[in-house]
Amino acid sequence: MKLLFAIVNNDDSKYVNSGLSKAGFPVTKIATTGGFLMSGNTTFLIGINDEQVDEVIEVIRKYSKKRVVPMPPDPIYTTASVHAAPAKITVGGATIFIIDVERYLHV
């Protein structure tokens, strides 16, 4: 048995949730915030059998898209003398952690 932690951008979370539910995978959603961009994410906890890992990853990949956005300004450099062009970064997609489950109880 495996436990997947999938961290998904909020813009994609409803599509990922719907796709996982339609595919028959029960999920738990937790609202989270990323430390780098301080933007909203959704972390999905998905308990599955070992042979279902690739199928879950494909559903998540299908519904979580990468996109390029301007990086928020650093509050340290807010003086009028600094006028650098805003940098662009890639966000979206999903970060997935796969953990072996030694024991599972539903009591």
C-alpha positions in Angstrom: 0.0 0.0 0.0 1.1 3.5 -0.8 0.3 7.0 0.5 0.7 9.8 -2.1 1.0 13.4 -1.1 0.3 15.5 -4.2 0.8 19.3 -3.9 -1.1 21.0 -6.6 -1.7 24.7 -7.5 -5.1 26.0 -6.4 -5.9 26.9 -10.0 -5.8 23.1 -10.9 -7.1 21.6 -7.6 -10.8 21.3 -8.5 -9.9 19.6 -11.8 -7.5 17.2 -10.1 -10.0 16.4 -7.4 -12.7 15.8 -10.0 -10.4 13.6 -12.1 -9.3 11.5 -9.2 -12.9 11.1 -8.0 -14.2 10.1 -11.4 -11.4 7.5 -11.6 -12.5 6.0 -8.3 -9.7 7.2 -6.1 -10.9 8.6 -2.7 -8.9 11.7 -1.7 -8.4 14.0 1.3 -7.8 17.6 0.5 -5.8 20.0 2.7 -5.4 23.7 1.9 -1.7 24.6 2.0 0.5 27.6 1.2 3.8 27.4 -0.6 6.8 28.9 1.2 8.6 30.3 -1.9 5.7 32.2 -3.6 3.4 32.3 -0.6 0.6 31.2 -2.9 -2.2 28.8 -2.3 -1.9 25.1 -3.0 -4.0 22.1 -2.3 -2.3 19.0 -0.9 -4.1 15.7 -1.7 -3.6 12.6 0.4 -4.4 9.5 -1.6 -4.1 6.0 -0.1 -3.9 3.4 -2.9 -2.6 -0.1 -3.7 0.9 -0.4 -5.1 -0.3 -1.2 -8.6 -2.5 2.0 -8.8 0.4 4.4 -8.4 1.0 5.0 -12.1 -2.7 5.5 -12.8 -3.0 8.1 -10.0 0.1 10.0 -11.3 -1.4 10.1 -14.8 -4.7 11.6 -13.6 -2.8 14.2 -11.6 -0.5 14.9 -14.6 -3.5 15.3 -16.9 -5.2 17.9 -14.7 -2.3 19.9 -13.3 -0.7 22.2 -15.9 2.5 24.3 -15.7 2.4 28.0 -16.5 4.7 30.9 -16.4 3.8 33.9 -14.1 5.6 37.0 -12.9 7.5 36.4 -9.7 6.2 38.6 -6.8 8.5 41.4 -5.7 10.8 40.8 -2.8 9.7 43.1 0.1 13.4 43.8 0.9 13.8 45.6 -2.5 10.8 47.9 -2.5 12.7 51.2 -2.7 12.2 53.5 -5.6 15.8 53.0 -6.7 15.3 49.4 -7.7 13.3 49.0 -10.9 14.3 45.6 -12.2 12.1 43.9 -14.8 9.9 41.3 -13.1 11.3 37.9 -13.3 9.1 35.1 -14.6 8.9 31.7 -13.1 7.1 28.4 -13.8 4.3 27.3 -11.5 1.7 24.6 -11.5 2.1 21.0 -12.3 2.3 18.8 -9.2 4.9 17.7 -6.7 4.2 14.2 -5.6 5.6 12.2 -2.7 5.0 8.5 -2.5 5.3 6.8 0.9 5.2 3.1 1.7 2.4 2.4 4.2 3.4 -0.2 6.8 0.0 -0.5 8.3 -3.5 0.9 7.7 -6.4 0.9 10.1 -9.9 2.2 9.8 -11.5 2.1 13.2 
